[in-house]
Amino acid sequence: MENFILKSVDLTLESMLKILDYSSDEIYVMDSETRIVYVNKVCEKHYGLKKADVIGKLNDELFNKGYWGPSIVPEVFKSKEPVSLRQQTYIGAELLTRAIPILNEAGEIEYIVTTATELKSFNRLIMKREQKEITSDSSANTIITNSEKVKSILKFCKKIAPTDSTILIHGESGTGKGVVAHHLHSISKRKDGPFLTVNCAAIPADLLESELFGYTNGAFTGAIKGGKTGLLEAAHNGTIFLDEIGELALPLQAKVLQVIQDKQFIPIGSNDSKTVDIRIITATNQDLLKMVENKTFREDLYYRLNVIDIHMPPLSDRKEDIVPLTYNFLNGFNNKYNMNKLISEECLNMLYYYSWPGNVRQLENLIERLVITSDSLIEVDDLPEVIRTSMENTAELIHPHSLDDALNEVTKTLVRKSYQQNSSSRAVAKDLNISQSKASRLIREFC
C-alpha cells in the first residue's frame, strides 16, 4: 500500500490529464467567469467538438450557439450548491449532468466542476425523444454543422424562407440538399402545411406525370377507379420538393413550368384546370446550364427555377463537420439498435482525412454499418477496405491543392495539437518555438 502511495505521488499533471481522458463520463471545468479551463475527451463525443475548440472559451459562447441545453450554470451560481439536470446536445446525445461549485474562503465560486453521463436507452424512451437523422426529409429542423459555409447557408435561408420564390439547390449527391429544403419549409409561413418530396430520378417518366398531376376516372388503362389526387394538389398550402429536377423529360418540363408560372395544372384525362397554392423547391446534382446549351433542359424553366440558388458544398470542403456528424450518426444508430458503440481516435482521424465521394449520405451509411458489425470500440480495422486502402499513404491525408494549402494544413494540425495539450498561448509559443503574439494569432485562426 505504501509503495502505491509513493508511486501515485510521482504522477505528473500530464499523466493525470491523460487518465481523465479515459473516463467514460464527461468532465468539464469552468472558472469563476465561466471560462472553460478543462474538458476531457468525452466532450468530443457529446458535442462533436475537439478539446481545443472548447478550452479557453466562455461557457455562454458555446451554449448560445445551441451545442446543448438547458444551461446548468445559472442555477449553480444562484444556489452555490450541487445541481443536477438532464441536457440534450445538438448532435443527439442526452446527458444527466451534475455541476458542483468549488468555493473559496470568502464563500464565492472559484470553479464549477461538471460531470455528464449519457442517458441509457430506457431513459431515452421515457423522454420520448424522436430520433434525428440528418439525411431524412422527415428529420428535425436541426442541421448539424460547424462549417462556416453551411452556417452562411442557414443565415441565407432565414432571409428567403418567408417568401414564395422558387429555389434551386445544387450540389453533389449526398450533400444534404433535401435537408436544406425541409429546413426552408420548417421556418417558412407554410410550416404547418404539407412538405412533399418527389425524386424525379426514381419514378419512370410515364408514371411521374400521373403522380404529380393526378388523373380522372378512366383516364388510362390501369387507372384507379375514381381517379387519383396528384402530389401538386396534395401539397396545397405547403411545399413540394422536386429532387433531381434535371431528370424530368422535356414534355413534363413544360407542364411544370406552367405550374410555376400560373400555379395551375390540368389532371390527366380532365379538361378543367386546378389552382394550387404551393412553394416549389428543386434540387439537382447536374449542370442545368450545360443541359440548356445541349437542349436537354428548357431554358425558360431553368430561369424560373433559378430565381434563388443555393450551393451545398461537398463534405470534403467542410471537414469540420465530419466529427459532429460522425457522433450524431453514432448516437442515432446506438439508440436505434440499442447499443453503446464507441469510436477510436485513430479511426476518427481516418474518417476526417478521407475524401468522402458520397458525402454525408456515405458517412451516415458507413456509421450504421460500423455500429452493426463492430465490437464495442470501432477501430480502423472495422473500416471498409476501400477507405483503408485510400488512406495508406500519409501524403494522402492532406490532399493539398498547392504548397500553401499543405503548409497551412500542417500549421493548423500542430497549433491545434499544441493548444489542446498546453491550453495557453505562452505554452504554445514555447512548444512551437514561435513568438507569443504569433501563437495567439494562430490560436485565434485555427482553434
N, C-alpha and C positions, 0 to 999 in steps of 0.2 A: 504494500500500500504506500509505504514511504517513497519507494522508487518511482511509483506512478506520479505521486505529487511532485517530486523533483523534476521529472520529465515534463510534466504539464507546465511548470514554470518556464521552461525553455521555449514554449510555443511563441512564435513571432506573431506580430499583428497580421502579416500576410497569410500565415498558416491559419489563424483564427477566421479570417475573412473567407478563405478557401473552404473551411469547414462549414461555415454558414451557407455557402452556395449549395451544399449538399442537403440542406434542409428541404423537406417536402412542402413546408409552409412558406409563404411569402413573409419576408422581414423587411420593414420599411420604416426608416427613422427620419424624423424632422426635427429641426431646432426650434427655438422659441419664436422665430419669424416664419415658421412653416416652410423653411427651405429644406429640401431633401438632402440629407447628408450621407445616407447609405440605403441601398436596396440590395437584396441578394438576387441570384439569377432567376428565381421563380417569377419575378415580375415580368420577365420576357414572355413567359407562358400566359400570364394573366392579361397583359396589356399589349403584347406584340412590340414592346419597346426594349431596346438594349439598355443595359445599366448606364452606359454613357449618355443615353438620351434622357435619363431621368435625374441622375445625381447633379446637384447644383441648381436645379430649377425650383421655383416656388410651387407648393402643392396646388394652389389655385390655378396656376398656369396650365397644368395638365387636366385638372378637374373641369375647368371651364371649356376645355376642348372636347369634353364628353368621353374621356377614356374610362371613367367609371362613375357610378352614382348609387345612392346619395352620398354626400360627404359626411365623414365621421368627425372631422376636425372641429366644427363649431361647438358640438356638444361636449367635447373633451375640454375645450377652453372654458366653457360655461361651468361645468361641474368640477373640473380638476380631479375627476375620478375615472377609473377604467370604464370604457364604454364598448358595447358590442352591437353590431347590426349586420344585416345582410346587404351585400352590394352586388351589382352586376356590371361587368366590364363590356366595352363596346365590341369586343370580339367574341362574346358569348359565354365567358366564364362567370359562374355565380359563386360568390365568396361569403364566408362567415368571417367577418373582420372584427378584431378586438384591438382597441387603442389604449395604451397605458401611459399616462403622463408621468414624467420624472421631474420632481420639484426640486428647486434649490433651497438654500437655507431660509430664504425670505418667503418661501411658500409659493413662488412663481414657477411657471412651467419653463423648464430648461430644454427638455427634449420630449418628443412623443414617439413611443415605440409601438408600431402596429404590426400585428401578425394576421395573415389571411389564409384561411383554409378553404379549398374548393369544395363546395357542397356536393355530396354524392347524388347518384341518380334518383334515389327516392325523394330527396329534398327538392330536386327539380320538378318531379311530378307533383309534389304538394303545391309548389308555387305555380304550377300550370303554365310554365313558360313555353311559348311556341318556338320550336327550333327555327333558327335563322340560317338560310342558305343563300349566299351572295349571288349565285348564278341563276336562282329561280325567279321567275316572273311573279310568283306569289310571295316573295320574300318581304321581310320587314323593310322599313324605309332606310335603315342604317346602311351606309356604304362604308365598308372597311377600307380605310386608306390613311397612309402617312405621306402620300405623294403630293407635292405642291401642284403638280399638273392636274391631278384629279380634284384637289381642293378648289382649284381655279374653275374647273368644270362645274363643280357643285355651286359655287357662287354665281356662275353664269346661269345655271338652272333656276336659281331663285329669281333672277330678272325676267326670264322668259316664261316661267311656269304660269303666271296669271293670264297670259294672252292665249289666243286660239290659233296662233301662227303654226303652220306646218313645219315640222322639224325633221331634218335628215341627220342621223347619227352614223358616222362611218368609222371604220377601223377593222383590224384583223379579227378573224373568227375567235371567239372565246374571250374577248377583252371586257365584256360586261355591258354591251350595248343595250341588251334587254333590261338590265338592272337600272340603267340611267333612264330608260323610257318609263319604267314603272315609278321611279323616283319622281320624275317630272309630273306624272299623273297624281301621285300621292300628295304633292304640295300645291296642286292647282285647284281652281274653283270647282273642278269636276271630280274631286277625290271621292265624293260619295256616290258617284256613278260607276258604271262598269269599266273595267280595263280588260280588253280582249287582245290576245296575241294571235297573229296569223303568220306562220312560217311559209312564205311563198315558195320556198325551195322544196318543202316536204310534201306538198299537195300537188298532184298532177294538174296540168293546166285546165283540162276539161272539167275537173271537179272543183277547182279553185273558184271558178266563176259562180257556180251554184252555191258554194259555201259563203262567198262574200255577199252576193246579191239576193240569194234565196230564189224560190220559184213557186209558181202557182200549181194548183191541182192539175195533173195530166200534162205538165209542161214537156216532159220527155219520158221515154221508156225507162221504167225503174224508179220514177219519181215517187216519193212518199205520198200516200193518199192525203189530200187536204193541203198539200204544198208544204213549204218549209221557210221559216224566217231566216234571212241571211244574217251574217255577222255584223254587217254595217248597221242594219236595223237594230240588232241586239245591243249594239254599243251606243244607242241613243242616249244623249246627255252624259256620255263618258268619253273614253279614249280608245281608239283602235291602233294597235301597233303592228305595222306591216314589216316583218323582218325579212331580210334577203329580198328587198324590193327589186333588185336587178334581175331576178329570175322570172318576173312577170312577162308573159307573152305580149307581143305588140298589140293585138286586138284588145286584150284585157287592160293594157296601159291606157288606152283611150277611154275606157269606161271609168277607170279610177280617176283620171283627170277630170271627168265630168263631176264626179262626187266631190272632189276637192274644190272645184270652181263654184258649183251650184248647190252643193250639199243635197243633191237629188240623184236618184237612180231608178231604174226600172227593173223589177224582178224578172227572171227568165219566164217567158210564157205570158207576161202581162202587158197590157197597153197603158197602164196607169203608173205614173211616177210616184215615188215616195220621197218625203223630205226628212232628213235626219240632222240632228244637232250633235256633231261629233268633232273631236280633235283627232287629226291624223299625225302619227309619228312613224317615221320609217327608218330602216337601218340597212346597211349593206357593207360587205367587205370587198366590193368590186369598185373599179374606177368608172363611175357612171358617165363622166365627161368623155372618157375614151369610148365608152359604149355609144354615146350620142354621135361621136365622129364616125363610128363604124355602122351607124344606122340600126343598131340593135336596141336602142333605148330612145324614146321620144324626147326631143329637145324641149318641147313645151312642158312636158311632165317633169323633166329634170328641174327646170327653173321654178316650177310650182312647188316641188318637194324641197328645194334647197333655199327656201326663204330664210331659215336659220339652220346653220350646220354646226355639229359638234363632232370633234375628232377624239376618239378614245385611243390613248397611247397603248402600245403593247406592254406586256408585263416586263419585258427586258428593258424598257425605258423608264420603269418605275420600280426599281428593285427594292426601294424602301417599303413597298407593300408586301413583299414576299413573306417576311417574318410574321406580321399580323394576320395575313390571310392564312398562312400555314396553321397558326394556332386557332384561328376562327374555325377552320375546317376540322382541325383535330378535336376541338371542344364539341363541335356539332356531331361528328361521327362517333366519338366516345359516348355521347349521350344516346345517339340513335341505336348503337349496338351494345349499350350497357357495359362499356369497357372503360379503362383508365390508362390508355397507352401514353407514353412519353416519347420525346424525340431527342436524340443525342445532339450535342453541339456540332460534332463533325458532320452529321447528316444534314443539320440545318444550314451549315455553311455551304455544303454542296448544292442544296436547293437554291441558296442565294445566288450562287455564281452560274447556275445552269441557264441556258438561253430561253427556255420555255416557248418553243414554236407554237404550242397550243394554248398559250396564255393562261388566264385564270381558270378556265374550264379544265385544262390539262392538270393544273396543280390540284384542283378540287378532286378530280378523279383519282389522282395518284394518292392523295391522303386517305381517301376512302379505302383504296386497295391496301395501303400500309396498315391502317387500323385493323383490317380484317385478317391480314396474313402475317403480321409481325408478332414477335414476342412482346413482353411488357415494355421494352425500350426499343424504339425504332432506330436501327443502325444503318450505316452506309450499305452494308451487305444486303439489306432488305430492298434497296432501290432497284428498279428495273435495269437490266444490263445496258440498255440504250443510254441511260443517264450516266451510269458509272463509266462507260466507255468514252463518252464525250468529254468527261472531266478528268481523264487520266493524266493529261499533261498540265502541269502547273501553269504554264503560259496561257492556257485556255481560260483560266479563271477570271481574267480581266476583260478580255475581248476589246482591247483599245482600238479606237479608230485612228489614233495618232500618238506620237510620243508624249505630247502634252496630256492626253487622256490617261495614258499609262502612268505617268508621274503623278497626276492628280489622284488616281485611284490608290496608288501606293501610299501617298501622303495621308490620304483620308484614313486608310487602314491603320497606319502607325499612330496617328493622332488619337483616333478613337480607342485603340487598344491601350495606349499610354494613359489617356484620361480616365478610362474605366479602372485602371489599376491605381492611379495616383490621386485623382479627384481634385487637383488644383493646377492652375496654370504654371505656378512656380515649379512644382514637381515635374510637370510635363516638359517644361523648358530644360530642366536639368537632365531628364531622361533622354530627350532627343537632341541635346546639345545645341539648343537654339535660344534666342533671347526670349524673355518672358512676354514682351509685347507681341512677338510673332506667335508664341504659343497661345496667347489669349485670342489673337485674331483667328488662328486655325481652329481653336476650340469653338469659337462662335460660328465659324463657317461649316464645320463638319460634325459638331456634336450638338 
